[in-house]
Amino acid sequence: MSTDQSSSVRLTAWVEGSVQGVGFRWWSRSRALELGLVGQARNLDDGRVAVVAEGPRAQCDELLALLRGGTTPGTVTGVAEQWTDAKNTFTTFSEA
């Protein structure tokens, strides 16, 4: 994975807590778009929400910090993360 702060990376974050629903996905999408990121937020069958974001590392780091400690429409109890090189498969940020 690239470590250049200006190159695109992919952040996959699995968010646990009371987060399933349109409100949390909409909030995630809004924050990601404000940061200039593309990707998606979707509910998982196990009660978590998967947030996948691509863009510069600094903006992805900021989104991760917001997921962990921001004021969201749900209650976040934990966030697991994975970093990879960007796949460039998204053109915008969507709620799935």
DSSP file (Angstrom, degrees, kcal/mol; ACC not computed):
  #  RESIDUE AA STRUCTURE BP1 BP2  ACC     N-H-->O    O-->H-N    N-H-->O    O-->H-N    TCO  KAPPA ALPHA  PHI   PSI    X-CA   Y-CA   Z-CA
    1    1 A M              0   0    0      0, 0.0     2,-0.1     0, 0.0     8,-0.1   0.000 360.0 360.0 360.0 142.2    0.0    0.0    0.0
    2    2 A S        -     0   0    0      6,-0.2    82,-0.0     1,-0.1     0, 0.0  -0.422 360.0-166.0 -70.8 143.8    1.2    3.5   -0.8
    3    3 A T        +     0   0    0     -2,-0.1     2,-0.3     6,-0.0    -1,-0.1   0.382  48.2 122.2-110.6   1.2    2.2    5.8    2.1
    4    4 A D    >   -     0   0    0      1,-0.2     3,-1.0     4,-0.1    53,-0.4  -0.506  60.7-141.6 -65.3 124.0    2.2    9.0    0.1
    5    5 A Q  T 3  S+     0   0    0     -2,-0.3    53,-0.9     1,-0.2    52,-0.5   0.714  98.4  48.8 -63.2 -21.2   -0.2   11.4    1.9
    6    6 A S  T 3  S+     0   0    0     50,-0.2    -1,-0.2    51,-0.1     2,-0.1   0.626  92.3  91.6 -95.5 -13.8   -1.5   12.8   -1.5
    7    7 A S  S <  S-     0   0    0     -3,-1.0    50,-0.9     1,-0.1     2,-0.2  -0.435  86.7 -97.4 -79.6 157.3   -2.0    9.5   -3.3
    8    8 A S  E     +A   56   0A   0     48,-0.2    78,-1.1    -2,-0.1     2,-0.3  -0.518  44.2 177.6 -78.0 138.7   -5.4    7.8   -3.1
    9    9 A V  E     -AB  55  85A   0     46,-2.7    46,-1.7    76,-0.2     2,-0.5  -0.836  26.1-123.1-128.6 168.1   -6.0    5.0   -0.6
   10   10 A R  E     -AB  54  84A   0     74,-3.3    74,-2.1    -2,-0.3     2,-0.5  -0.977  20.0-166.3-117.6 124.5   -9.0    2.9    0.3
   11   11 A L  E     -AB  53  83A   0     42,-3.1    42,-2.8    -2,-0.5     2,-0.5  -0.937   1.5-170.4-104.8 125.6  -10.3    2.9    3.9
   12   12 A T  E     -AB  52  82A   0     70,-2.6    70,-1.7    -2,-0.5     2,-0.5  -0.981  10.0-176.5-113.9 120.7  -12.8    0.2    4.8
   13   13 A A  E     -AB  51  81A   0     38,-3.0    38,-3.1    -2,-0.5     2,-0.7  -0.969  17.3-155.1-121.6 129.5  -14.3    0.8    8.3
   14   14 A W  E     -AB  50  80A   0     66,-2.5    66,-2.1    -2,-0.5     2,-0.5  -0.913  18.5-157.8-104.0 113.0  -16.7   -1.6   10.0
   15   15 A V  E     -AB  49  79A   0     34,-3.2    34,-2.0    -2,-0.7     2,-0.3  -0.800   6.5-164.5-100.8 126.7  -18.7    0.4   12.5
   16   16 A E  E     + B   0  78A   0     62,-3.1    61,-2.6    -2,-0.5    62,-1.1  -0.751  43.8  54.5-107.4 155.2  -20.4   -1.3   15.4
   17   17 A G  E    S- B   0  76A   0     -2,-0.3     2,-1.6    59,-0.3     3,-0.4  -0.877 106.8 -25.8 127.7-157.8  -23.1    0.0   17.7
   18   18 A S  E    S+ B   0  75A   0     57,-1.9    57,-1.1    -2,-0.3    58,-0.1  -0.622  94.8 117.8 -89.7  76.1  -26.6    1.4   17.1
   19   19 A V        +     0   0    0     -2,-1.6     5,-0.2    28,-0.5     2,-0.2   0.502  28.4 112.7-124.6  -8.8  -25.8    2.6   13.6
   20   20 A Q        +     0   0    0     -3,-0.4     2,-0.2    27,-0.3     3,-0.1  -0.497  54.0  68.2 -73.3 137.7  -27.9    0.8   11.1
   21   21 A G  S  > S-     0   0    0     -2,-0.2     4,-1.7     1,-0.1     3,-0.3  -0.601  93.3 -77.0 136.2 164.3  -30.4    3.0    9.3
   22   22 A V  H  > S+     0   0    0      1,-0.2     4,-3.0    -2,-0.2     5,-0.2   0.845 118.8  62.9 -61.5 -36.4  -30.6    5.8    6.8
   23   23 A G  H  > S+     0   0    0      1,-0.2     4,-2.2     2,-0.2    -1,-0.2   0.912 107.1  40.7 -59.5 -46.7  -29.5    8.4    9.3
   24   24 A F  H  > S+     0   0    0     -3,-0.3     4,-2.7    -5,-0.2    -1,-0.2   0.912 116.7  48.8 -70.3 -42.2  -26.1    7.0   10.0
   25   25 A R  H  X S+     0   0    0     -4,-1.7     4,-2.5     2,-0.2    -2,-0.2   0.913 112.7  48.8 -63.4 -41.5  -25.5    6.1    6.3
   26   26 A W  H  X S+     0   0    0     -4,-3.0     4,-2.7     2,-0.2    -2,-0.2   0.923 111.4  49.8 -62.6 -44.2  -26.6    9.6    5.3
   27   27 A W  H  X S+     0   0    0     -4,-2.2     4,-2.5    -5,-0.2     5,-0.2   0.923 111.6  48.5 -60.3 -45.6  -24.3   11.2    7.9
   28   28 A S  H  X S+     0   0    0     -4,-2.7     4,-2.5     1,-0.2    -1,-0.2   0.919 112.6  48.4 -60.8 -44.5  -21.4    9.1    6.7
   29   29 A R  H  X S+     0   0    0     -4,-2.5     4,-2.7     2,-0.2    -2,-0.2   0.924 111.1  50.2 -61.8 -45.6  -22.1   10.1    3.1
   30   30 A S  H  X S+     0   0    0     -4,-2.7     4,-2.2     1,-0.2    -2,-0.2   0.920 112.6  45.9 -60.7 -46.1  -22.3   13.8    4.0
   31   31 A R  H  X S+     0   0    0     -4,-2.5     4,-1.5     2,-0.2    -1,-0.2   0.919 113.3  50.1 -63.8 -43.1  -19.0   13.8    5.9
   32   32 A A  H  <>S+     0   0    0     -4,-2.5     5,-2.8    -5,-0.2     4,-0.4   0.921 111.1  48.2 -62.4 -44.2  -17.3   11.8    3.1
   33   33 A L  H ><5S+     0   0    0     -4,-2.7     3,-1.3     1,-0.2    -1,-0.2   0.896 107.9  54.9 -63.9 -39.9  -18.5   14.2    0.4
   34   34 A E  H 3<5S+     0   0    0     -4,-2.2    -1,-0.2     1,-0.3    -2,-0.2   0.842 109.7  48.4 -59.7 -32.6  -17.4   17.2    2.5
   35   35 A L  T 3<5S-     0   0    0     -4,-1.5    -1,-0.3    -3,-0.2    -2,-0.2   0.459 119.6-112.0 -87.3  -2.1  -14.0   15.7    2.6
   36   36 A G  T < 5 +     0   0    0     -3,-1.3    -3,-0.2    -4,-0.4     2,-0.2   0.757  68.8 143.1  79.5  25.2  -14.0   15.0   -1.2
   37   37 A L      < -     0   0    0     -5,-2.8     2,-0.3    -6,-0.1    -1,-0.2  -0.615  37.8-150.7 -98.6 157.4  -14.1   11.3   -0.8
   38   38 A V  E     +C   54   0A   0     16,-2.1    16,-3.1    -2,-0.2     2,-0.3  -0.849  46.6  81.2-118.2 159.6  -15.9    8.7   -2.9
   39   39 A G  E     -Cd  53  93A   0     53,-2.3    55,-2.1    -2,-0.3     2,-0.3  -0.999  63.1 -85.5 149.4-145.3  -17.2    5.3   -1.8
   40   40 A Q  E     -Cd  52  94A   0     12,-2.3    12,-3.0    -2,-0.3     2,-0.4  -0.992  10.1-144.0-160.5 159.8  -20.2    3.9    0.0
   41   41 A A  E     +Cd  51  95A   0     53,-1.9    55,-2.9    -2,-0.3     2,-0.3  -1.000  30.7 168.8-127.2 130.0  -21.9    3.2    3.3
   42   42 A R  E     -C   50   0A   0      8,-2.4     8,-2.8    -2,-0.4     2,-0.2  -0.995  34.9-110.8-144.8 148.8  -24.0    0.0    3.6
   43   43 A N  E     -C   49   0A   0     -2,-0.3     2,-0.3     6,-0.2     6,-0.2  -0.509  30.4-147.2 -72.5 142.7  -25.7   -2.0    6.3
   44   44 A L    >   -     0   0    0      4,-2.9     3,-1.6    -2,-0.2   -24,-0.0  -0.789  23.4-115.3-107.5 157.2  -24.3   -5.5    7.0
   45   45 A D  T 3  S+     0   0    0     -2,-0.3    -1,-0.1     1,-0.3     4,-0.0   0.712 111.7  62.1 -63.8 -21.3  -26.3   -8.5    8.1
   46   46 A D  T 3  S-     0   0    0      2,-0.1    -1,-0.3     1,-0.0     3,-0.1   0.328 122.6 -97.6 -90.9   8.6  -24.5   -8.7   11.5
   47   47 A G  S <  S+     0   0    0     -3,-1.6   -28,-0.5     1,-0.4   -27,-0.3   0.340  89.0 113.3  96.0  -7.2  -25.7   -5.2   12.6
   48   48 A R        -     0   0    0    -32,-0.1    -4,-2.9   -29,-0.1     2,-0.4  -0.454  61.0-130.6 -89.5 168.5  -22.6   -3.3   11.6
   49   49 A V  E     -AC  15  43A   0    -34,-2.0   -34,-3.2    -6,-0.2     2,-0.5  -0.985  13.9-145.4-117.4 132.3  -22.2   -0.6    8.9
   50   50 A A  E     -AC  14  42A   0     -8,-2.8    -8,-2.4    -2,-0.4     2,-0.5  -0.865  13.1-168.9 -96.9 125.5  -19.4   -0.9    6.3
   51   51 A V  E     -AC  13  41A   0    -38,-3.1   -38,-3.0    -2,-0.5     2,-0.5  -0.972   3.0-174.2-115.0 119.2  -18.0    2.4    5.2
   52   52 A V  E     +AC  12  40A   0    -12,-3.0   -12,-2.3    -2,-0.5     2,-0.4  -0.966   9.7 175.0-115.0 123.1  -15.7    2.3    2.2
   53   53 A A  E     -AC  11  39A   0    -42,-2.8   -42,-3.1    -2,-0.5     2,-0.4  -0.986  12.6-166.0-132.7 140.2  -14.0    5.5    1.3
   54   54 A E  E     +AC  10  38A   0    -16,-3.1   -16,-2.1    -2,-0.4   -44,-0.2  -0.971  40.2  79.2-125.3 142.0  -11.3    6.4   -1.3
   55   55 A G  E    S-A    9   0A   0    -46,-1.7   -46,-2.7    -2,-0.4   -18,-0.1  -0.958  81.2 -12.0 157.3-166.6   -9.3    9.5   -1.7
   56   56 A P  E  >  -A    8   0A   0      0, 0.0     4,-2.1     0, 0.0     3,-0.4  -0.274  62.8-120.8 -59.9 144.9   -6.2   11.1   -0.2
   57   57 A R  H  > S+     0   0    0    -50,-0.9     4,-2.9   -52,-0.5     5,-0.2   0.867 110.1  57.0 -56.1 -41.3   -4.9    9.5    3.1
   58   58 A A  H  > S+     0   0    0    -53,-0.9     4,-1.8     1,-0.2    -1,-0.2   0.902 109.3  44.8 -60.9 -41.5   -5.3   12.7    5.1
   59   59 A Q  H  > S+     0   0    0     -3,-0.4     4,-2.3     2,-0.2    -1,-0.2   0.873 112.9  50.9 -71.0 -37.2   -9.0   13.0    4.3
   60   60 A C  H  X S+     0   0    0     -4,-2.1     4,-2.5     2,-0.2    -2,-0.2   0.901 108.9  52.1 -65.6 -39.6   -9.6    9.3    4.9
   61   61 A D  H  X S+     0   0    0     -4,-2.9     4,-2.2     2,-0.2    -2,-0.2   0.902 109.4  50.4 -59.8 -40.9   -7.9    9.7    8.3
   62   62 A E  H  X S+     0   0    0     -4,-1.8     4,-2.1     2,-0.2    -2,-0.2   0.908 109.8  49.3 -65.5 -42.2  -10.2   12.6    9.1
   63   63 A L  H  X S+     0   0    0     -4,-2.3     4,-2.6     2,-0.2    -2,-0.2   0.919 109.8  52.0 -62.2 -42.9  -13.3   10.5    8.1
   64   64 A L  H  X S+     0   0    0     -4,-2.5     4,-2.1     1,-0.2    -2,-0.2   0.910 108.8  50.4 -60.0 -42.6  -12.0    7.6   10.3
   65   65 A A  H  X S+     0   0    0     -4,-2.2     4,-2.4     1,-0.2     5,-0.3   0.896 110.5  49.7 -62.5 -39.8  -11.6   10.1   13.3
   66   66 A L  H  X S+     0   0    0     -4,-2.1     4,-2.7     2,-0.2    -2,-0.2   0.895 109.5  51.3 -65.8 -39.9  -15.2   11.3   12.7
   67   67 A L  H  < S+     0   0    0     -4,-2.6    -1,-0.2     1,-0.2    -2,-0.2   0.884 115.3  43.3 -62.6 -37.8  -16.5    7.8   12.6
   68   68 A R  H  < S+     0   0    0     -4,-2.1    -2,-0.2    -5,-0.2    -1,-0.2   0.850 137.1   5.4 -77.4 -35.6  -14.8    7.0   15.9
   69   69 A G  H  < S+     0   0    0     -4,-2.4    -3,-0.2    -5,-0.2    -2,-0.2   0.376  95.6 112.4-136.8   6.5  -15.6   10.2   17.8
   70   70 A G  S  < S-     0   0    0     -4,-2.7     2,-0.9    -5,-0.3    -4,-0.0  -0.287  76.0 -96.8 -79.9 168.2  -17.9   12.4   15.9
   71   71 A T        +     0   0    0      4,-0.1    -1,-0.1     2,-0.0     4,-0.1  -0.772  56.5 173.8 -84.9 108.8  -21.5   13.2   16.7
   72   72 A T        -     0   0    0     -2,-0.9   -48,-0.1     2,-0.4     4,-0.0  -0.673  48.0-108.5-113.9 166.7  -23.5   10.8   14.6
   73   73 A P  S    S+     0   0    0      0, 0.0     2,-0.2     0, 0.0   -49,-0.2   0.498 104.7  41.6 -71.7  -1.6  -27.2    9.9   14.4
   74   74 A G  S    S-     0   0    0    -51,-0.1     2,-0.6   -50,-0.1    -2,-0.4  -0.640  95.0 -95.6-128.1-172.8  -26.3    6.6   16.1
   75   75 A T  E     -B   18   0A   0    -57,-1.1   -57,-1.9    -2,-0.2     2,-0.5  -0.939  33.5-154.5-113.5 110.6  -24.2    5.3   18.9
   76   76 A V  E     +B   17   0A   0     -2,-0.6   -59,-0.3   -59,-0.2     3,-0.1  -0.717  20.0 171.2 -86.0 126.9  -20.8    4.0   17.8
   77   77 A T  E     -     0   0A   0    -61,-2.6     2,-0.3    -2,-0.5   -60,-0.2   0.542  66.0  -3.6-109.9 -12.6  -19.2    1.5   20.1
   78   78 A G  E     -B   16   0A   0    -62,-1.1   -62,-3.1     2,-0.0     2,-0.4  -0.931  50.7-155.7-174.6 151.5  -16.3    0.4   17.9
   79   79 A V  E     -B   15   0A   0     -2,-0.3     2,-0.3   -64,-0.2   -64,-0.2  -0.965   7.6-166.4-138.5 119.9  -14.6    0.8   14.5
   80   80 A A  E     -B   14   0A   0    -66,-2.1   -66,-2.5    -2,-0.4     2,-0.3  -0.803  18.2-160.9 -98.7 147.9  -12.4   -1.7   12.9
   81   81 A E  E     -B   13   0A   0     -2,-0.3     2,-0.3   -68,-0.2   -68,-0.2  -0.920  19.0-171.7-133.7 155.7  -10.3   -0.5    9.9
   82   82 A Q  E     -B   12   0A   0    -70,-1.7   -70,-2.6    -2,-0.3     2,-0.4  -0.984  12.0-155.6-142.8 136.9   -8.4   -1.8    6.9
   83   83 A W  E     +B   11   0A   0     -2,-0.3     2,-0.3   -72,-0.2   -72,-0.2  -0.937  23.0 152.5-115.5 134.8   -6.2    0.2    4.5
   84   84 A T  E     -B   10   0A   0    -74,-2.1   -74,-3.3    -2,-0.4     2,-0.1  -0.906  51.3 -75.9-143.9 173.1   -5.4   -0.7    0.9
   85   85 A D  E     -B    9   0A   0     -2,-0.3   -76,-0.2   -76,-0.2   -77,-0.0  -0.441  64.0 -90.8 -66.9 150.1   -4.5    1.0   -2.3
   86   86 A A        -     0   0    0    -78,-1.1   -76,-0.1     1,-0.1    -1,-0.1  -0.327  28.2-159.1 -62.2 144.2   -7.5    2.7   -4.0
   87   87 A K        -     0   0    0    -78,-0.1    -1,-0.1    -3,-0.1    -2,-0.0   0.550  24.5-139.0 -99.6 -13.1   -9.4    0.6   -6.5
   88   88 A N        +     0   0    0      1,-0.1    -2,-0.1   -50,-0.1   -78,-0.0   0.873  61.4 129.6  56.0  42.5  -10.9    3.6   -8.3
   89   89 A T        +     0   0    0      2,-0.0     2,-0.3     0, 0.0    -1,-0.1   0.504  51.6  75.1-101.2  -7.0  -14.3    1.8   -8.6
   90   90 A F        -     0   0    0      1,-0.1     3,-0.1   -52,-0.1   -52,-0.1  -0.804  46.5-177.0-109.0 147.9  -16.4    4.7   -7.2
   91   91 A T  S    S-     0   0    0     -2,-0.3     2,-0.2     1,-0.2    -1,-0.1   0.558  77.7  -1.9-111.8 -16.7  -17.4    8.0   -8.9
   92   92 A T  S    S-     0   0    0    -53,-0.2   -53,-2.3     2,-0.0     2,-0.5  -0.820  85.2 -86.0-151.2-172.1  -19.3    9.4   -5.9
   93   93 A F  E     +d   39   0A   0    -55,-0.3     2,-0.3    -2,-0.2   -53,-0.3  -0.952  50.1 179.7-110.6 126.7  -20.3    8.5   -2.4
   94   94 A S  E     -d   40   0A   0    -55,-2.1   -53,-1.9    -2,-0.5     2,-0.5  -0.814  30.0-126.7-125.3 162.9  -23.5    6.5   -2.1
   95   95 A E  E      d   41   0A   0     -2,-0.3   -53,-0.2   -55,-0.2   -69,-0.0  -0.945 360.0 360.0-105.5 123.7  -25.7    4.8    0.6
   96   96 A A              0   0    0    -55,-2.9   -54,-0.2    -2,-0.5    -1,-0.1   0.413 360.0 360.0-108.4 360.0  -26.4    1.2   -0.2
